[in-house]
Amino acid sequence: MAKKLYVGNLSYNTTEDGLRNLFSGFGTVASAKIIFDRETGNSKGFGFIEMSTEEEAAAAISGTNNHEFEGRQLRVNEAIDKPRRGGGGGYGNNW
């Protein structure tokens, strides 16, 4: 089962291909995604990697956490699913 990892403290110049290449040394990378600001289009300095197995994910964490990549000290750990925000923003029943 695939395991999602959070990768923080990325250089703002890091590409998804560069991230994929770094983590491919630890196993099969199912996906690589860098998060960008919607308004500016600039990198937010973090992203997510999905490794094919839990063993590969563990190897990737131990092999990249606190290690330098493109001039930055990476922070890598297991991603925690963030609960979805409620939609709307209406006024409820307080009419």
C-alpha positions as CSV (number, residue, x, y, z in Angstrom):
1,M,0.0,0.0,0.0
2,A,1.3,3.4,-0.9
3,K,2.6,5.7,1.8
4,K,2.4,9.5,1.6
5,L,5.3,11.6,2.9
6,Y,5.5,15.3,3.7
7,V,8.7,17.0,2.5
8,G,9.3,20.5,4.0
9,N,11.9,23.2,3.8
10,L,12.3,22.8,0.0
11,S,14.2,25.3,-2.1
12,Y,11.7,27.5,-4.0
13,N,13.5,26.4,-7.1
14,T,12.9,22.6,-6.6
15,T,10.9,20.9,-9.3
16,E,8.7,17.9,-9.0
17,D,11.1,16.0,-11.3
18,G,14.0,16.9,-9.0
19,L,12.0,15.7,-6.0
20,R,11.0,12.5,-7.8
21,N,14.6,11.8,-8.7
22,L,15.8,12.3,-5.1
23,F,13.3,9.9,-3.7
24,S,13.5,7.3,-6.5
25,G,16.8,6.2,-4.9
26,F,14.7,4.7,-2.1
27,G,12.1,2.9,-4.2
28,T,9.2,3.4,-6.5
29,V,7.8,7.0,-6.4
30,A,4.1,6.8,-7.1
31,S,3.7,10.6,-7.2
32,A,5.5,13.8,-6.4
33,K,3.7,17.1,-5.8
34,I,5.1,20.5,-4.9
35,I,2.5,22.9,-3.4
36,F,2.2,26.3,-5.1
37,D,0.5,29.5,-3.9
38,R,-2.7,30.0,-5.9
39,E,-2.3,33.8,-6.2
40,T,1.4,34.1,-7.0
41,G,2.2,30.8,-8.5
42,N,5.3,30.5,-6.4
43,S,6.3,27.4,-4.5
44,K,5.3,27.3,-0.8
45,G,8.5,25.4,0.0
46,F,6.9,22.0,0.7
47,G,5.4,19.1,-1.1
48,F,4.4,15.5,-0.9
49,I,5.9,12.2,-2.1
50,E,4.0,9.0,-2.4
51,M,6.1,5.9,-2.1
52,S,4.9,2.4,-3.2
53,T,5.4,0.6,0.1
54,E,5.7,1.4,3.7
55,E,9.3,-0.1,3.7
56,E,10.3,2.3,0.9
57,A,8.7,5.2,2.7
58,A,10.6,4.4,5.9
59,A,13.9,4.2,3.9
60,A,13.1,7.5,2.2
61,I,12.4,9.2,5.6
62,S,15.7,7.9,7.2
63,G,17.6,8.7,4.0
64,T,16.4,12.3,3.4
65,N,15.2,13.8,6.7
66,N,17.7,16.5,8.0
67,H,19.8,16.0,4.8
68,E,20.7,18.8,2.5
69,F,19.0,19.0,-0.9
70,E,19.5,22.0,-3.2
71,G,21.0,24.1,-0.4
72,R,18.2,23.4,2.2
73,Q,18.0,21.0,5.1
74,L,14.9,18.8,4.3
75,R,12.2,17.9,6.8
76,V,10.7,14.6,5.8
77,N,8.0,12.6,7.8
78,E,4.9,10.7,7.3
79,A,2.1,12.9,6.0
80,I,-0.9,13.4,8.2
81,D,-4.3,13.6,6.5
82,K,-5.8,17.0,7.1
83,P,-9.6,17.0,7.7
84,R,-11.5,18.6,5.0
85,R,-12.9,22.0,5.8
86,G,-16.7,22.5,5.8
87,G,-18.1,24.2,2.8
88,G,-20.2,27.3,2.6
89,G,-19.6,29.9,5.2
90,G,-23.3,30.8,5.3
91,Y,-25.2,32.2,8.2
92,G,-26.9,29.0,9.4
93,N,-30.3,29.4,10.8
94,N,-29.8,32.8,12.5
95,W,-32.1,34.8,10.3
